């Protein structure tokens, strides 16, 4: 069941990222419009103000977004996209409380409920696991496990381990450049992370967080899923899922501007 849940998440995400792979290379070659933030006009002797990137030039309207320098630029106008940084290279470090608030916002966002509903519907149609059978009771169990898998994974990789290890869980978009370079950047973030002190190092939160998530899932999945090989497969699927998610975070602004004709979130 754990492995199947990972496959279902990948199926849904692949349907969303498919159009991105097709059109993003062309869109990435086109320069993004300059932000209209009046702070960009603050120059001295013809030089750009060095403080322009401090708070983040594209920030959402909510209190959480303003405090964390992020923008919940919903992917395809539906999927939550908390913790994404646009048009900023450096930001003040997050407190542990802010990391937990980002995780909580993503877990309980309204878009998470239909997403888990779709995953549960796919599992129901495949009768996976077969021990649960069919009917609303079985669907409820599948929905609960899907919600638990996604929620625990989000808290582990966004709040708990980043808080303990002083790592920054935010995704910093490149926003411009060659498609291959930006695609590599999105995947590279799975293995390289910023620390709260501004340095770069191996992304322990991503690896340890997903490993713990796979281990915890043994507590509520069917007994036949509680094997080392299934846990290893689950871990691999979680990493791959996060990589695809990063690709969407990186290229969604291009699609929003060029396809949906929206220059701002």
N, C-alpha and C positions, 0 to 999 in steps of 0.2 A: 504493500500500500504506500509506503513512503516513497519507494522508487517510482511508482505510478503517479503519485502526486507531483513529483518533480517533472516527470514527462508531460503531465497535463499543463503545468505552469509554462513549460517550454513551448508547448503547442500553441497556447494562447498568446504568449509573448512573441513567438515567431510570426504569427499572423499579423501582429502589430508592427513588428520590425521589418517585415518583408518589403513593404512600400518604402521604408527608410533606406534599405540597402539599394533599391533600384534608383531612387531619385536623389538621394543625398549626395553622391559624387558630383552631380551637376550643380546642385544647390551650393555645395561647399566652395565652389570656385567663385561664387558671387560674393562680393564684400557685403557684410552686414551694415545696415544703416547706422549711423552714429547716434548714440543715445541723446535724447533731447534734454537731459538733465542740465540745468543751468550751471551746476558746479563745474562742468567741463570747460566753461568759459573763463574760469578763474585762472588767469595766466599772469606771469610776471616776466617782463623783458622777452616776450615771445616764447617762453618755455612753459610747458604744461605743469600745472600745480602738482607737486609730488604727493599731495594728500588726496588726489582724486579717487584713488582706489581704496581708501581706508574703509568706508562703510559699505562699499558695494554700490555700483552705479545703477543696477537694476534690482530693486528690492520690492517684495510684495507689500500689500497693504495691512496685513494682520500684524498684531503686536509681536507674535513669534517670529515672523519673517523679518521685521524691522530689527529685532534684537539680535538675530543670528546672521543678518546680511544675506538671507536666502530669498528665493521666490518659488512659490508653489505653482509653477507654470504647467498646468495639467496636461499630460500627454494625451493627444487626441481629444482634449477638452474634458476628459473623464478621469484617467488614472492619476492618482496623487503623485506629486513630484517634490515632496518636501526635502530639504537639505541640499538643494541645488543652488550653486552660486553662478550668476551670470555677470560678465563684465567687471570682474574684480580678481586680482591676483593674490591679494593678502587681506586677511580679516583678523580681528581680535579673536583670541581663542574662546571656545565655548566653555561654559561651566558644565559641570556634570548634570545639573538640573536642566540646562538647555538641551543637552543631548537626549535626556529622557523625554523632554517635551516634544522634540522633533520625532522621536520614535513613536510616542503616543499619538501624535497628530497623524502620522502615516497609517498606523494600525487601525485607528478608529475613524478614519476619513470615510465619508459616505461612498466614495468610489471603491473602497476595499470590499464592501458587502456584495455588490453584484459580481465583482471579480472572483471572490470565493464561491459565489453561487454558481458561476459558470464552471469552475473547476470541479465542484461537487456534482454538477449535472453530468459532466463528462464521465466522472467515476461511476455515477449511477447507471449511465447508459452502458458502461463496460462491465457493470456488476462487480466492481472492484472495491473492497475485497468481497469475494463471493459469500463469506461467512455472514455478512450483514444482510444479504438478500436485497429485496426491493421494498418499496413503500415509503411513506413519509418519515417513519422512524429511522429507516436506513439512510435516507437522504440527510436527516438531521445529524446522524453520526458522521457522515462524510463531510458535511459542512463544518461541523465542529473540529474535525481533525485538520481540515484545510485551513481554517481560521487559526488554529493553534500553531500549525507549521509556519505560516507566514508571520504571525505575531511574534512568536518566540525568536524566529530568525531575525526579525527587524530589531527587537530589543537587544539581542545579543551583539549584533554587528553595528548598531547605531548608538546604543546607550551604555550597556553594561561593560563590554570590553573596552570601548573607547574611553569610558570614564575611568576604568581601572588602569589602563595603559597610557592614558593621556594622549590619545590619538584623535585627530579631527575627522569625523565621519562625513563631512560635507563633500559633495562632488563639485569640483571647480571646472567649469567648462572652458575649453580653449576658445570656442566661438568662431574662429577663423583659421584659415590655412588649408593645406591639402587634405583631401579626404582620408588618405592613408595615414597621415600623421595624426589626425584627430581620432580616427578609429583605433590606432595604436594607443593613444593617450587614454581612451576609455577603458581598454583592456588592462593597460599598465596600472591603472588605479586599483585593480584587484590585488596587486602585489606591492605597490609602493604607496605610502600614505604620509600625510603631513602630521607632525606631532603638534601638540599644543604650544611648544616652544618655537615652532616654525621650521623645524628640520624635516628631512625626508628619511624614511626608513621602511623596512619590510612591514607590510600590512598584517600585523598579528591579529587584529580584531576581526578581519575578514575570515582568516583561516580558523582561528580558535573559536570564533563565534558560530560559524557554520558547523564545525565539528561538534560543539556542545549541543547545538540545535538537533543534529542528527541523533545524538545519544539520548537526549531527553525524549525524543519522539517514541522511543521504545516503550515508554510508560503508558501510552494511550493508543498505540497501534496494535493490530492483531498479532498474536504470538509468532506466526510464521514470518513476519517482517523483522523480527528481533534477532538478526544475524549480523555478523561482522561484514559480510560481503554486501548486504543491503545497506548497512550504515555507510560503507565506503562509497557506494553508488549514490546514495542520497547526498553525501558531502560533495561529490563531484557535480551533481545536478544543481545544487545550491550555488556553487561557485559559477557555473556556466550561466545560470539564471541571472545572477548579479552582473555578470559581464554583459549580457544582452540588455539588461536594464540600464547600464552605463551608456551603451551605445544610443539608446533612445534619449537619455538625458542630454547627450552631446549634440545630437542632430535634430531634435525636435524643434528648437527655435528656427532652424533653417526652413523646416517644413511649414511651421506656423506662418512665417513671413511670406514664403513664396507660393504656397499652396492655399493657405487659408487667408492670406492677405492681411495678417495682423502683425504689426510691428512690435507690439507690446503684449505681454501676457494678459 
